[in-house]
Amino acid sequence: MEYLLFYLQMLIMSYEKIYLMVDIYSELLIAKVHYLPHHLTNVANWCILLSNELKLSSSAQIELYFAALIHDNGMLFIPDEIANKDTPLSLKEYELIKIHPIRSAQIAESIIYGLPIFELIPKIIKHHHERYDGSGYPDGLIGKDIPYLSRILQIADCVDAMLSYRVHKPTLSADEVVNELNAKAGILFDPDIVKVMIKILEEHKFMPSEALVDADFIPHASLSFFYKDIKTIKAFTGNIIISKQKGKFILHESEEHLNQLSLHDIHKCTISFFKQNEFIEFNTDVYGLLEDKLFLTNFVYLPPDKYFSLPWSSQTELFIDLAGAVTVDIIKLGGNTIILEATPEIGSIIINAPLGSLKIAVKESINELELDAQLPIRIVRYYKTGKTYILSCGFYDVHPSTSDLILKLLFRRQIELKLTKAQSKKKQ
């Protein structure tokens, strides 16, 4: 009995270790390959949706999910200038790229050593670049000879690549991805899995409020809260493990240790992360602190705006009294909020700016509607995501006519998006 208890304890510790190893490798990978910030978790999320539709067993779902989170670790062995190249690869460079599934499988073997439930993960990863017609790599497997979970991972990987921004190619719409899947069914992809993927793309509506589910693992999450008073905001990066409606936030390396904080002085805690390229926030309560871990409960989705908001990709200037202008990216715009992204250097300047010293330049136009103004903002909360700062800000002292114009721009953008989608379907 003592031996059994010891074995179970070691097994639980090993499973927690795998979360840490996944996180460490993904941090290394993101630092190296510039286009991968959300790719790994996006692919894992598509794999979850496919797993549910395909009615995979629980063990297969777990294997596929973790395989997705570490499937590109072999890119660590690819020279930086090739991994981040924004022009077509030469034949010699492509041959180097083709080794990454083998390297990824080797890394996976070291991560899952001693964990029998994950023993198929290296094989899944090794063959996720095989093609249904046999033209893939590394072994040129054909059709049903390709492991089934590798075929699922391959299509999830390709779909996210098509839907995501890359320097060397345009982002495709969901309808364009469907067309591409239909064209390549039986050539690149398993035709049966293609049908399921298309069904998901056509029917699945991503709901941010449902982004946090039980039995979930979220790497590269951020946590922010007021400490003692509303003038002091603290922010940390780490990963979150959700189980039975409670969460554990495991801190990445930080200049400040959690054991230096008082639980009673933490107020209005929020977590944030990206899912399917959407920035998402949840309110949560902290009920425990232990070394590098925060224990969370009561997750409530935090809508970004009291009206509504839309993703809004543009670069602009943020003016800081006495410090001048800095460049930031707008990633979401709402009727009374704006979410910005900045480099760590610029983010540090912004969060230390005096209260009331920030103005954002908003210059947007849609047809005859045009807004060109410098609007005062306040930082409501901010998050560190490793390579950037995400700043959730609120407008204040904005003239009602300007607020009305922002809402009109949002409505007009929403109509444009719907018309674009309708026209795309009509062409099909």
Secondary structure, DSSP 8 states (H G I E B T S, - for coil): -HHHHHHHHHHHHHHHHHHHHHHHHHHHHHHH-TT-TTHHHHHHHHHHHHHHHHT--HHHHHHHHHHHHHTTGGGGGS-HHHHT--S---HHHHHHHTTHHHHHHHHHHHHSTT-GGGTTHHHHHHTTT--TTS--SSS---GGGS-HHHHHHHHHHHHHHHHS-BTTB----HHHHHHHHHHHBTTTB-HHHHHHHHHHHHH----GGG-S-SSEEEEEEEEEEEESSTT-EEEEEEEEEEETTEEEEEE-S-SS-GGGS-GGGEEEEEEEEEETTEEEEEEEEEEEEETTEEEEEEEEE--S-SS-EEEEEEEEEEEETTTEEEEEEEEEEESSEEEEEE-HHHHHHHHTS-TT-EEEEEEEEETTEEEEEEEEEEEEEEEE-SS-EEEEEEE-S--HHHHHHHHHHHHHHHHHHHHHHHHHHHH-
